[in-house]
Amino acid sequence: MEDILNVTQTLIQISATIAVVAVAISVILLLYRAILGPTNPDRAVALDIIGINLMALAGLIAVLLVTTRFNDVVLLIGILLFIGTVALAKFLEKGVIIERDMD
């Protein structure tokens, strides 16, 4: 029974390590797209996906360290990512984030 647990633990560690490397490569490619993207919406999408990859990295680190303390970090990144995406979309659409009507 312990052999099965050891094999499972090793398989999870190898899989999580491969996933961390894949997400890191994805972040590097997305940084290229965010910096040299041809249009502003391309840059916005790249930044949004970078945030999603950061959430994935936090989750994978939680799996590798066998802890649940990173769950709050994942939720916080998700909330900030949502607010940032809404603000960026509003800026790209109207050119201003906060409208100040003095009427």
CYANA upper distance limits for C-alpha pairs under 8 A (distance plus 0.5 A):
  1 MET  CA      5 LEU  CA      7.08
  2 GLU  CA      6 ASN  CA      6.61
  3 ASP  CA      7 VAL  CA      6.62
  4 ILE  CA      8 THR  CA      6.56
  5 LEU  CA      9 GLN  CA      6.57
  6 ASN  CA     10 THR  CA      6.61
  7 VAL  CA     11 LEU  CA      6.57
  8 THR  CA     12 ILE  CA      6.66
  9 GLN  CA     13 GLN  CA      6.73
 10 THR  CA     14 ILE  CA      6.67
 11 LEU  CA     15 SER  CA      6.54
 12 ILE  CA     16 ALA  CA      6.48
 13 GLN  CA     17 THR  CA      6.56
 13 GLN  CA     64 LEU  CA      6.77
 14 ILE  CA     18 ILE  CA      6.70
 15 SER  CA     19 ALA  CA      6.66
 16 ALA  CA     20 VAL  CA      6.62
 16 ALA  CA     60 LEU  CA      6.61
 16 ALA  CA     63 VAL  CA      7.82
 16 ALA  CA     64 LEU  CA      7.22
 17 THR  CA     21 VAL  CA      6.85
 17 THR  CA     64 LEU  CA      8.43
 18 ILE  CA     22 ALA  CA      6.73
 19 ALA  CA     23 VAL  CA      6.59
 19 ALA  CA     60 LEU  CA      8.16
 20 VAL  CA     24 ALA  CA      6.57
 20 VAL  CA     57 LEU  CA      6.92
 20 VAL  CA     60 LEU  CA      7.28
 21 VAL  CA     25 ILE  CA      6.75
 22 ALA  CA     26 SER  CA      6.71
 23 VAL  CA     27 VAL  CA      6.66
 23 VAL  CA     53 ASN  CA      6.82
 23 VAL  CA     56 ALA  CA      8.16
 23 VAL  CA     57 LEU  CA      7.60
 24 ALA  CA     28 ILE  CA      6.86
 25 ILE  CA     29 LEU  CA      6.85
 26 SER  CA     30 LEU  CA      6.58
 26 SER  CA     53 ASN  CA      8.36
 27 VAL  CA     31 LEU  CA      6.55
 27 VAL  CA     50 ILE  CA      6.43
 27 VAL  CA     53 ASN  CA      7.38
 28 ILE  CA     32 TYR  CA      7.01
 29 LEU  CA     33 ARG  CA      6.99
 30 LEU  CA     34 ALA  CA      6.49
 30 LEU  CA     46 ALA  CA      6.07
 30 LEU  CA     47 LEU  CA      8.03
 30 LEU  CA     49 ILE  CA      8.14
 30 LEU  CA     50 ILE  CA      7.07
 31 LEU  CA     35 ILE  CA      6.59
 31 LEU  CA     46 ALA  CA      7.85
 31 LEU  CA     47 LEU  CA      8.41
 31 LEU  CA     50 ILE  CA      8.27
 32 TYR  CA     36 LEU  CA      6.44
 32 TYR  CA     37 GLY  CA      8.02
 33 ARG  CA     37 GLY  CA      5.21
 33 ARG  CA     42 ASP  CA      7.89
 33 ARG  CA     43 ARG  CA      7.01
 33 ARG  CA     46 ALA  CA      6.80
 34 ALA  CA     42 ASP  CA      7.68
 34 ALA  CA     43 ARG  CA      4.92
 34 ALA  CA     44 ALA  CA      7.88
 34 ALA  CA     46 ALA  CA      5.87
 34 ALA  CA     47 LEU  CA      6.83
 35 ILE  CA     43 ARG  CA      7.65
 37 GLY  CA     42 ASP  CA      6.25
 37 GLY  CA     43 ARG  CA      6.04
 38 PRO  CA     42 ASP  CA      7.36
 38 PRO  CA     43 ARG  CA      8.45
 39 THR  CA     43 ARG  CA      7.12
 40 ASN  CA     44 ALA  CA      6.71
 40 ASN  CA     92 LEU  CA      8.16
 41 PRO  CA     45 VAL  CA      6.67
 41 PRO  CA     92 LEU  CA      8.11
 42 ASP  CA     46 ALA  CA      6.67
 43 ARG  CA     47 LEU  CA      6.68
 44 ALA  CA     48 ASP  CA      6.68
 44 ALA  CA     85 THR  CA      8.16
 44 ALA  CA     88 LEU  CA      7.62
 44 ALA  CA     89 ALA  CA      8.47
 45 VAL  CA     49 ILE  CA      6.68
 46 ALA  CA     50 ILE  CA      6.62
 47 LEU  CA     51 GLY  CA      6.86
 48 ASP  CA     52 ILE  CA      7.00
 48 ASP  CA     81 LEU  CA      7.39
 48 ASP  CA     85 THR  CA      7.22
 49 ILE  CA     53 ASN  CA      6.64
 50 ILE  CA     54 LEU  CA      6.73
 51 GLY  CA     55 MET  CA      6.89
 51 GLY  CA     77 ILE  CA      7.67
 51 GLY  CA     78 GLY  CA      8.23
 51 GLY  CA     81 LEU  CA      6.81
 52 ILE  CA     56 ALA  CA      6.84
 52 ILE  CA     78 GLY  CA      8.05
 52 ILE  CA     81 LEU  CA      8.49
 53 ASN  CA     57 LEU  CA      6.63
 54 LEU  CA     58 ALA  CA      6.72
 54 LEU  CA     77 ILE  CA      8.27
 55 MET  CA     59 GLY  CA      6.79
 55 MET  CA     73 VAL  CA      8.38
 55 MET  CA     74 VAL  CA      5.64
 55 MET  CA     77 ILE  CA      6.93
 55 MET  CA     78 GLY  CA      7.64
 56 ALA  CA     60 LEU  CA      6.60
 56 ALA  CA     74 VAL  CA      8.43
 57 LEU  CA     61 ILE  CA      6.53
 58 ALA  CA     62 ALA  CA      6.71
 58 ALA  CA     70 PHE  CA      6.75
 58 ALA  CA     71 ASN  CA      8.49
 58 ALA  CA     73 VAL  CA      7.63
 58 ALA  CA     74 VAL  CA      6.78
 59 GLY  CA     63 VAL  CA      6.86
 59 GLY  CA     70 PHE  CA      7.21
 59 GLY  CA     71 ASN  CA      7.68
 59 GLY  CA     74 VAL  CA      7.38
 60 LEU  CA     64 LEU  CA      6.69
 61 ILE  CA     65 LEU  CA      6.49
 61 ILE  CA     70 PHE  CA      8.40
 62 ALA  CA     66 VAL  CA      6.24
 62 ALA  CA     67 THR  CA      5.80
 62 ALA  CA     68 THR  CA      6.73
 62 ALA  CA     69 ARG  CA      7.75
 62 ALA  CA     70 PHE  CA      6.23
 62 ALA  CA     71 ASN  CA      8.33
 63 VAL  CA     67 THR  CA      7.24
 69 ARG  CA     73 VAL  CA      8.26
 70 PHE  CA     74 VAL  CA      6.83
 71 ASN  CA     75 LEU  CA      6.87
 72 ASP  CA     76 LEU  CA      6.57
 73 VAL  CA     77 ILE  CA      6.61
 74 VAL  CA     78 GLY  CA      6.69
 75 LEU  CA     79 ILE  CA      6.73
 76 LEU  CA     80 LEU  CA      6.69
 77 ILE  CA     81 LEU  CA      6.36
 78 GLY  CA     82 PHE  CA      6.67
 79 ILE  CA     83 ILE  CA      6.88
 80 LEU  CA     84 GLY  CA      6.53
 81 LEU  CA     85 THR  CA      6.50
 82 PHE  CA     86 VAL  CA      6.73
 83 ILE  CA     87 ALA  CA      6.70
 84 GLY  CA     88 LEU  CA      6.50
 85 THR  CA     89 ALA  CA      6.52
 86 VAL  CA     90 LYS  CA      6.66
 87 ALA  CA     91 PHE  CA      6.64
 87 ALA  CA     97 ILE  CA      6.58
 88 LEU  CA     92 LEU  CA      6.60
 88 LEU  CA     97 ILE  CA      8.25
 89 ALA  CA     93 GLU  CA      6.61
 90 LYS  CA     94 LYS  CA      6.43
 90 LYS  CA     95 GLY  CA      7.78
 90 LYS  CA     96 VAL  CA      7.50
 90 LYS  CA     97 ILE  CA      6.37
 91 PHE  CA     95 GLY  CA      5.07
 91 PHE  CA     96 VAL  CA      5.42
 91 PHE  CA     97 ILE  CA      5.65
 92 LEU  CA     96 VAL  CA      8.46
